């Protein structure tokens, strides 16, 4: 009978970090960051508060780790929407509309668009930079192809990213139950219509 390989220390550390992130992610999504007790969610993970401090240093850094995980998933989803679009121009629109639609997903709304903003004032800078970089590449390709009017792709990307992010925050503010949910759907529709208006202004005449 072959003996099972022993788990290395690195494997155990990674498994503990993953368990803390998964448990915190559920707790933050359901209760919100401020309302989540460290003792409560570490106990739910079968760990101690000491394990949290050992692996992350603080509850705030654990929130950042959860945001990193969510943002990575969002990036994959938005890229899939862009890849499915029939033209590069529609790919840009699909990416931007996709981000607005994600403001209606309870987990993303609570953790990224509400808790992250309350804690850090905005989406963490590393994720803003990544989002802007993707938009800049897409806009530069559209400018080079003559689809979009000539312009500074970097500045345009920052302005477009800011507009879409602020609209997502606005949609998230209205999301909740009952009448709030209906209001959020109206805000999403208004935001997509306004996005189309902005994007039309980038087209070559």
Secondary structure, 3 states (H helix, E strand, C coil): CCCCCCCCHHHHHHHHHHHHHHHHHHHHHHHCCCCCCHHHHHHHCCCCHHHHHHHHCCHHHHHHHHHHHHHHHHHHHHHHHHHHCCCHHHHHHHHHHHHHHHCCCHHHHHHHHHHHHHHHCCCCHHHHHHHHHHHHHHHHHHHHCCCECCCCHHHHHHHHHHHHHHHHHHHHHHCCCCHHHHHHHHHHHHHHHHHHHHHHCCECC
